[in-house]
């Protein structure tokens, strides 16, 4: 059995998130390598945004803050109208947050990530990151164990069990601990 988030949902959470993007984005940078579940995140976002956003570039931040930072800085310098970054994961989004800050554009360029990491939640709380499409490792683990027990007991279970992704942003950051995963 597979238990975990439907990866496309991490890129397409709710229209209310991307409404802010659609209203502001003259350009958008997507972090990726694209294979497997990563492509589902990117494709979910692209399908949601449609033709409303010009994709300036798709960088390979290798899922790493330090790799993403200089690439994002270069893109900000080369694209003065850049309005938003979408990091395929929170470490890449945090690299974008750092790049935005280093270029004096905090509050001007939106940054979204995916995972709901403690570091990303801290950025949301500080107002340097718009939000993160969160996953709950605790819930994924609980459902996985429950499914394993069903298997051991000979009970039936769904072959694929998707755990809903959700948004953590300034509207609800106070509901989550900044110290750990939800």
PAZAPA-4460 file (N, C-alpha, C; in steps of 0.05 Angstrom, whole numbers, plus 32768, in hexadecimal, padded with zeros to 4 digits):
% residues 182
    n_x    n_y    n_z   ca_x   ca_y   ca_z    c_x    c_y    c_z   seq   type   mol
   8011   7FE8   8000   8000   8000   8000   8012   8019   8000     1      X     A
   8007   802E   7FF4   8015   8048   7FF5   8005   8059   8008     2      X     A
   8012   8066   801B   8006   807A   802B   8017   8093   802A     3      X     A
   800B   80A9   8024   8019   80C3   8023   8008   80D7   8014     4      X     A
   8013   80EF   8011   8004   8104   8004   8003   80FF   7FE6     5      X     A
   7FED   8107   7FDA   7FEB   8107   7FBD   7FFC   811F   7FB4     6      X     A
   8012   811A   7FA7   8026   812F   7FA3   801B   8146   7F92     7      X     A
   8009   8141   7F81   7FFE   8157   7F71   7FF0   816B   7F84     8      X     A
   7FE5   8162   7F9A   7FD7   8174   7FAD   7FEA   8188   7FBA     9      X     A
   8004   8180   7FBC   8017   8193   7FC8   801B   81AB   7FB6    10      X     A
   8017   81A7   7F9C   8019   81BE   7F89   7FFF   81CC   7F84    11      X     A
   7FE9   81BE   7F8A   7FCE   81C9   7F87   7FC0   81C6   7FA1    12      X     A
   7FC1   81D9   7FB2   7FB3   81D6   7FCC   7F98   81E2   7FCB    13      X     A
   7F96   81FB   7FCB   7F7C   8208   7FCA   7F7E   8221   7FB9    14      X     A
   7F69   8228   7FAC   7F69   823F   7F9B   7F70   8258   7FAA    15      X     A
   7F6A   825A   7FC4   7F70   8272   7FD3   7F8E   8278   7FD4    16      X     A
   7F9F   8263   7FD4   7FBC   8268   7FD4   7FC4   8276   7FBA    17      X     A
   7FBC   8269   7FA5   7FC7   8271   7F8B   7FB8   828A   7F80    18      X     A
   7FA2   8291   7F8D   7F95   82AA   7F86   7FA8   82C1   7F89    19      X     A
   7FB8   82C1   7F9F   7FCC   82D6   7FA3   7FE1   82D5   7F8D    20      X     A
   7FE9   82BE   7F85   7FFD   82BB   7F70   7FF2   82C6   7F56    21      X     A
   7FD9   82BE   7F4F   7FCD   82C6   7F36   7FCB   82E4   7F34    22      X     A
   7FC5   82F1   7F4A   7FC2   830E   7F4A   7FDC   831D   7F48    23      X     A
   7FF3   8310   7F50   800C   831E   7F51   8022   8315   7F3E    24      X     A
   8020   82FD   7F33   8036   82F1   7F25   803A   82FB   7F09    25      X     A
   804F   830B   7F06   8059   8312   7EEB   806D   82FC   7EE3    26      X     A
   8077   82EE   7EF6   808A   82D8   7EF1   808B   82C5   7F08    27      X     A
   8092   82AD   7F04   8092   8299   7F19   80A8   8285   7F13    28      X     A
   80B8   827F   7F28   80CD   826C   7F25   80C5   8252   7F33    29      X     A
   80C9   823C   7F25   80C2   8222   7F31   80DC   8213   7F36    30      X     A
   80DF   8209   7F4E   80F6   81F9   7F55   80F0   81DC   7F4E    31      X     A
   8103   81CE   7F43   80FF   81B2   7F3D   8119   81A5   7F34    32      X     A
   811C   818C   7F39   811F   8179   7F24   8104   816C   7F1F    33      X     A
   80FE   8162   7F08   80E4   8157   7F02   80E6   8139   7EFC    34      X     A
   80DF   8129   7F10   80DB   810D   7F0C   80C8   8103   7F22    35      X     A
   80B9   80EF   7F1C   80A8   80E2   7F30   8096   80F6   7F3E    36      X     A
   8095   80F4   7F59   8083   8105   7F69   8089   8122   7F65    37      X     A
   80A2   8129   7F5F   80A9   8146   7F5C   809A   8152   7F45    38      X     A
   8097   8142   7F2F   8089   814D   7F18   806C   8151   7F1F    39      X     A
   8060   8140   7F30   8044   8144   7F38   8040   815E   7F46    40      X     A
   8053   8166   7F57   8051   8180   7F65   8052   8197   7F51    41      X     A
   8065   8196   7F40   8068   81AB   7F2C   8051   81AC   7F1A    42      X     A
   8048   8195   7F0F   8032   8194   7EFD   8018   819D   7F0A    43      X     A
   8014   8197   7F23   7FFD   81A0   7F32   7FFC   81BE   7F33    44      X     A
   8013   81CA   7F39   8014   81E7   7F3A   8010   81F4   7F1F    45      X     A
   801D   81E9   7F0A   801B   81F4   7EF0   7FFE   81F2   7EE6    46      X     A
   7FF1   81DC   7EEB   7FD5   81D9   7EE2   7FC3   81ED   7EF0    47      X     A
   7FC8   81F2   7F0A   7FB8   8206   7F19   7FBC   8222   7F0F    48      X     A
   7FD6   8229   7F0A   7FDC   8244   7F02   7FD5   824A   7EE4    49      X     A
   7FD6   8235   7ED4   7FCF   8238   7EB8   7FDF   824E   7EAA    50      X     A
   7FD2   825D   7E9A   7FDF   8273   7E8A   7FE0   828D   7E9A    51      X     A
   7FD8   828D   7EB3   7FD8   82A6   7EC2   7FF3   82AF   7ECC    52      X     A
   8007   829D   7ECA   8021   82A3   7ED4   8036   829C   7EBF    53      X     A
   8049   82AE   7EBB   805F   82A8   7EAA   8075   829A   7EBA    54      X     A
   807D   8283   7EB2   8092   8274   7EBF   80AC   827E   7EB5    55      X     A
   80BB   828C   7EC5   80D4   8299   7EBD   80EA   8284   7EB9    56      X     A
   80EB   8271   7ECC   8100   825C   7ECA   80F8   8245   7EDC    57      X     A
   8105   822E   7ED8   8101   8217   7EE9   811D   820E   7EF1    58      X     A
   8124   8215   7F0A   813F   820F   7F13   8141   81F4   7F20    59      X     A
   8159   81E9   7F20   815E   81D0   7F2F   816D   81D7   7F48    60      X     A
   815E   81DC   7F5D   816A   81E3   7F77   8172   81CA   7F86    61      X     A
   816F   81B3   7F7A   8178   8199   7F86   816D   8194   7FA2    62      X     A
   8156   81A1   7FA8   8149   819E   7FC1   8159   81AA   7FD9    63      X     A
   816B   81BC   7FD3   817E   81C6   7FE6   817E   81E4   7FE8    64      X     A
   817D   81EF   8000   817D   820C   8005   8196   8219   7FF9    65      X     A
   81AD   820E   7FFF   81C6   821A   7FF6   81CA   821A   7FD8    66      X     A
   81C0   8206   7FCA   81C1   8205   7FAD   81AD   8219   7FA1    67      X     A
   8196   821B   7FAD   8181   822C   7FA3   8187   824A   7FA6    68      X     A
   8193   8251   7FBC   8198   826E   7FC2   81A5   827D   7FAB    69      X     A
   81BD   8276   7FA1   81C9   8286   7F8C   81BA   8285   7F72    70      X     A
   81AD   826F   7F6C   819D   826D   7F53   8185   8281   7F55    71      X     A
   8178   8281   7F6C   8161   8293   7F70   816A   82B0   7F6F    72      X     A
   8181   82B6   7F7C   818B   82D2   7F7B   8190   82DB   7F5E    73      X     A
   819C   82CA   7F4E   81A1   82D0   7F32   8187   82D5   7F23    74      X     A
   8173   82C5   7F29   8159   82C9   7F1B   814B   82E3   7F23    75      X     A
   814E   82EA   7F3C   8142   8304   7F45   8150   831B   7F37    76      X     A
   816A   831A   7F35   8179   832F   7F28   8172   8331   7F0A    77      X     A
   8170   831A   7EFD   816A   8319   7EE1   814D   831F   7EDA    78      X     A
   813B   831C   7EEE   811E   8320   7EE9   8112   8333   7EFE    79      X     A
   8116   834D   7EFA   810D   8360   7F0E   80EF   835F   7F14    80      X     A
   80DF   8354   7F02   80C2   8352   7F06   80B9   8338   7F12    81      X     A
   80CC   8327   7F1A   80C6   830D   7F26   80B4   8311   7F3E    82      X     A
   809E   8303   7F3F   808B   8307   7F55   8089   82F0   7F68    83      X     A
   8092   82D8   7F61   808F   82C1   7F73   80A2   82AA   7F6D    84      X     A
   80A8   829B   7F82   80B6   8282   7F80   80A5   826C   7F8B    85      X     A
   80A5   8255   7F7E   8099   823D   7F89   80B0   8229   7F8D    86      X     A
   80B6   8222   7FA5   80CB   820E   7FAB   80BE   81F3   7FAC    87      X     A
   80C8   81E0   7F9D   80BD   81C5   7F9D   80BE   81B8   7FB8    88      X     A
   80D0   81C1   7FC9   80D1   81B9   7FE5   80D8   81D1   7FF6    89      X     A
   80D6   81CF   8010   80DC   81E5   8021   80F9   81EE   8021    90      X     A
   810D   81DC   8020   8128   81E6   801E   812D   81F8   8006    91      X     A
   8122   81F1   7FEF   8125   8203   7FD8   8116   821D   7FDC    92      X     A
   80FF   821C   7FE8   80F0   8234   7FED   80FF   8246   8000    93      X     A
   810C   823A   8014   811C   824A   8027   8134   8257   801A    94      X     A
   8140   8249   8006   8155   8255   7FF6   814B   826D   7FE7    95      X     A
   8132   826C   7FDD   8125   8282   7FD0   811F   8299   7FE3    96      X     A
   8116   8292   7FFC   8112   82A6   8011   812B   82B6   8016    97      X     A
   8142   82A7   8018   815C   82B4   801D   8164   82C5   8006    98      X     A
   815F   82BC   7FED   8166   82CC   7FD6   8155   82E5   7FD4    99      X     A
   813C   82E3   7FDA   812A   82FA   7FDA   8134   830E   7FEE   100      X     A
   813B   8305   8006   8145   8317   801B   815F   8324   8013   101      X     A
   8171   8315   8007   818B   8320   7FFF   8189   8335   7FE9   102      X     A
   8173   8334   7FDA   816F   8348   7FC5   815C   835E   7FCE   103      X     A
   8155   835E   7FE8   8144   8374   7FF3   8127   8373   7FE9   104      X     A
   811D   835B   7FE2   8102   8359   7FD6   80EE   8349   7FE8   105      X     A
   80F5   8347   8002   80E2   8339   8014   80C7   8349   8014   106      X     A
   80B2   833A   8010   8097   8347   800F   808F   834E   7FF3   107      X     A
   80A2   834F   7FE0   809C   8355   7FC4   809A   833B   7FB3   108      X     A
   80AB   8327   7FBA   80AB   830E   7FAB   80A0   82F9   7FBE   109      X     A
   808A   82EC   7FB6   807D   82D7   7FC5   808E   82BD   7FC4   110      X     A
   808F   82AF   7FDA   809C   8295   7FDA   808A   8280   7FE7   111      X     A
   8086   826A   7FD9   8077   8253   7FE3   8088   823B   7FE2   112      X     A
   8085   8229   7FF5   8093   8210   7FF6   8080   81F9   7FF9   113      X     A
   808B   81E1   7FFC   807B   81C9   8001   808A   81B8   8016   114      X     A
   807C   81B0   802A   8083   819C   803D   8079   81A3   8059   115      X     A
   8079   81BC   8060   8071   81C4   807C   8087   81BF   8090   116      X     A
   80A0   81C3   8087   80B7   81BE   8099   80B8   81D4   80AF   117      X     A
   80C5   81CD   80C5   80C7   81E1   80DB   80D4   81FB   80D1   118      X     A
   80E8   81F9   80C1   80F6   8211   80B7   80E4   8222   80A5   119      X     A
   80D4   8215   8095   80C1   8224   8084   80AC   8231   8095   120      X     A
   80A2   8223   80A9   808E   822F   80BB   8099   8247   80C9   121      X     A
   80B2   8246   80D0   80BF   825D   80DD   80BF   8275   80C9   122      X     A
   80C6   8270   80B0   80C5   8285   809C   80A9   8290   8098   123      X     A
   8095   827F   8098   8079   8289   8096   8073   829B   80AE   124      X     A
   807B   8292   80C6   8076   82A1   80DF   8084   82BD   80DE   125      X     A
   809B   82BD   80D2   80AA   82D6   80CF   80A1   82E8   80B9   126      X     A
   808F   82DD   80A7   8085   82ED   8091   8097   82ED   8079   127      X     A
   80AB   82DC   8078   80BE   82DC   8061   80B6   82C7   804C   128      X     A
   80A2   82B6   8053   8098   82A2   8040   807A   82A2   8042   129      X     A
   806D   82A1   802B   8050   82A2   802A   8043   828A   8037   130      X     A
   804E   8272   8031   8043   825A   803D   8051   8241   8032   131      X     A
   8047   822B   803C   8052   8211   8034   803B   81FD   8032   132      X     A
   803B   81EE   801C   8028   81D8   8019   8031   81C1   802B   133      X     A
   8023   81BD   8041   802E   81AB   8055   8024   818E   8053   134      X     A
   8035   817D   805D   802F   8161   8060   8033   815A   807E   135      X     A
   8026   8145   8087   8029   813E   80A3   8036   8122   80A5   136      X     A
   8051   8122   80AA   805E   8108   80AE   8052   80F8   80C4   137      X     A
   8048   8105   80D9   803B   80F6   80EF   8022   80E7   80E5   138      X     A
   8012   80F5   80D5   7FF9   80E8   80CA   8001   80D2   80B7   139      X     A
   8014   80D7   80A6   801D   80C3   8092   8027   80AA   80A1   140      X     A
   8036   80AE   80B6   8040   8097   80C6   8029   8088   80D3   141      X     A
   8017   8096   80DF   8000   808A   80ED   7FEF   8079   80D9   142      X     A
   7FE9   8085   80C2   7FD9   8076   80AF   7FE8   805E   80A3   143      X     A
   8002   8061   80A0   8012   804B   8096   8012   8034   80AA   144      X     A
   8015   803A   80C3   8015   8025   80D8   7FF9   8018   80D9   145      X     A
   7FE4   8028   80D8   7FC9   801C   80D9   7FC5   800A   80C1   146      X     A
   7FCF   8012   80AA   7FCC   8001   8092   7FDD   7FE7   8094   147      X     A
   7FF4   7FE9   80A0   8005   7FD1   80A4   7FF7   7FBE   80B6   148      X     A
   7FEA   7FC7   80CB   7FDB   7FB6   80DD   7FC4   7FA8   80CE   149      X     A
   7FB6   7FB7   80BD   7FA1   7FAB   80AD   7FAC   7F95   809B   150      X     A
   7FC3   7F9A   808F   7FD0   7F85   807F   7FD6   7F6C   808F   151      X     A
   7FE2   7F70   80A7   7FE9   7F5A   80B8   7FD1   7F4A   80C2   152      X     A
   7FBB   7F59   80C6   7FA2   7F4C   80CF   7F91   7F40   80B9   153      X     A
   7F9B   7F43   80A0   7F8C   7F39   8089   7F74   7F49   8082   154      X     A
   7F72   7F62   808C   7F5C   7F74   8085   7F61   7F81   806A   155      X     A
   7F4B   7F8B   805F   7F4E   7F99   8045   7F56   7FB6   804B   156      X     A
   7F63   7FC2   8038   7F6C   7FDE   803A   7F6F   7FE8   801D   157      X     A
   7F6E   8002   801B   7F72   800F   8001   7F8F   800C   7FF9   158      X     A
   7F94   8007   7FE0   7FAF   8004   7FD6   7FBF   801E   7FD7   159      X     A
   7FB0   8034   7FD2   7FBC   804E   7FD3   7FAC   805F   7FE6   160      X     A
   7FB9   806A   7FFA   7FAC   807A   800E   7FBA   8095   800D   161      X     A
   7FAC   80AA   8005   7FB8   80C4   8002   7FB1   80D5   801B   162      X     A
   7FC5   80E1   8026   7FC1   80F3   803D   7FC0   8110   8032   163      X     A
   7FAC   811E   803A   7FA8   8139   802F   7FBF   814C   8037   164      X     A
   7FC8   815B   8023   7FDB   8171   8029   7FCA   8189   8032   165      X     A
   7FD7   819C   803F   7FC8   81B3   8049   7FDB   81CB   8049   166      X     A
   7FCF   81E2   804C   7FDE   81FB   804B   7FE6   8205   8067   167      X     A
   7FFE   820E   8069   8006   821D   8081   800F   8239   8077   168      X     A
   8001   824D   8080   8007   8268   8078   8002   827B   808F   169      X     A
   8003   8295   808A   7FFF   82A8   80A0   7FE4   82A7   80AD   170      X     A
   7FD0   829C   809E   7FB5   8299   80A9   7FB3   8284   80BF   171      X     A
   7FC5   8270   80BE   7FC3   825A   80D2   7FDD   8252   80DF   172      X     A
   7FF2   8261   80DB   800C   8259   80E6   800C   8255   8104   173      X     A
   7FFB   8263   8112   7FF9   8260   812F   7FEE   8245   8138   174      X     A
   7FE2   8236   8125   7FD7   821C   812C   7FEC   8206   812C   175      X     A
   8005   820C   8123   801A   81F8   811F   8032   81FF   8130   176      X     A
   803F   81EA   813A   8058   81EE   8148   806E   81F5   8134   177      X     A
   807F   8208   813B   8096   820F   812A   80AD   81FC   812F   178      X     A
   80AC   81EC   8144   80C2   81DB   814B   80C3   81C0   813E   179      X     A
   80AD   81B7   8133   80AC   819C   8128   8099   819A   8111   180      X     A
   8096   8181   8108   8084   817B   80F2   8068   8178   80FD   181      X     A
   8054   817C   80ED   8038   8179   80F6   8030   815C   80F3   182      X     A
***
